[in-house]
């Protein structure tokens, strides 16, 4: 069974940076796309960043220019570099893998809290 484990969340001041990591139990070189999502209590989970196997990225408008997604297929790792963090970036962040069925493999989430 595929498993994803996120790490790197925490408390940071506005303007600061964090790097989230996601370790996959499965090979990533056959995964069509990987992504990072975030969710606050009572709201829907939304995509923050996505990265296709071919290297195409897409970002939510709110994080463009501040966040960067990357993957290391050899190490089975996915990363999200977050710079110039704002209070509205506060959320639980999840990494996910896309298959032919859509986004159907999820991590347990890691909390990011940005203080103003």
Residue pairs with C-beta under 8 A, 6 or more apart in sequence:
1 25
2 24
2 25
2 26
2 97
2 105
3 24
3 25
3 26
4 22
4 23
4 24
4 25
4 78
4 95
4 96
4 97
4 105
4 106
4 107
4 108
5 22
5 23
5 107
5 108
6 20
6 21
6 22
6 93
6 94
6 95
6 107
6 108
6 109
6 110
7 20
7 21
7 22
7 23
7 110
8 18
8 19
8 20
8 21
8 110
9 18
9 20
9 93
9 110
9 111
9 112
10 18
10 111
10 112
10 113
11 113
11 114
11 115
12 18
12 85
12 112
12 113
12 114
12 115
13 85
13 114
13 115
14 85
14 86
14 87
14 114
14 115
14 116
15 84
15 85
16 85
16 114
17 81
17 82
17 83
17 84
17 85
18 82
18 85
18 112
19 79
19 80
19 81
19 82
20 36
20 79
20 80
20 82
20 93
20 95
20 110
20 112
21 77
21 78
21 79
22 34
22 36
22 77
22 78
22 79
22 80
22 95
22 107
23 76
23 77
24 76
24 77
24 78
24 97
25 76
26 76
26 97
26 105
27 73
27 76
28 34
28 71
28 72
28 73
28 76
28 77
28 78
28 97
29 53
29 73
30 53
31 53
31 97
31 98
31 99
32 52
32 53
32 98
32 99
32 100
33 50
33 51
33 52
33 53
33 97
33 98
34 50
34 51
34 69
34 71
34 78
34 95
34 96
34 97
34 98
35 47
35 48
35 49
35 50
35 51
35 69
35 95
35 96
35 97
35 98
35 103
36 47
36 48
36 49
36 50
36 67
36 69
36 78
36 80
36 93
36 94
36 95
36 96
37 45
37 46
37 47
37 48
37 93
37 94
37 95
37 96
37 103
38 45
38 46
38 48
38 89
38 91
38 92
38 93
38 94
38 112
39 45
39 46
39 91
39 92
39 94
39 109
40 90
40 91
40 92
45 94
46 60
47 58
47 60
48 59
48 60
48 63
48 67
48 80
48 93
49 57
49 58
49 59
49 60
49 63
49 67
49 68
49 69
49 80
50 57
50 58
50 59
50 69
50 98
51 57
51 69
51 70
51 71
51 78
57 69
59 67
59 69
62 88
63 82
63 89
66 82
66 83
66 84
66 85
67 80
67 81
67 82
67 83
68 80
68 81
68 83
69 78
69 79
69 80
69 81
70 78
70 79
70 81
71 77
71 78
71 79
72 78
72 79
78 95
80 93
80 95
82 89
82 112
85 112
85 114
86 114
87 114
87 115
87 116
88 114
89 112
89 114
90 112
90 113
90 114
91 111
91 112
92 109
92 110
92 111
92 112
93 109
93 110
93 111
93 112
94 106
94 107
94 108
94 109
94 110
95 106
95 107
96 103
96 105
96 106
96 107
97 103
97 104
97 105
98 104
99 105
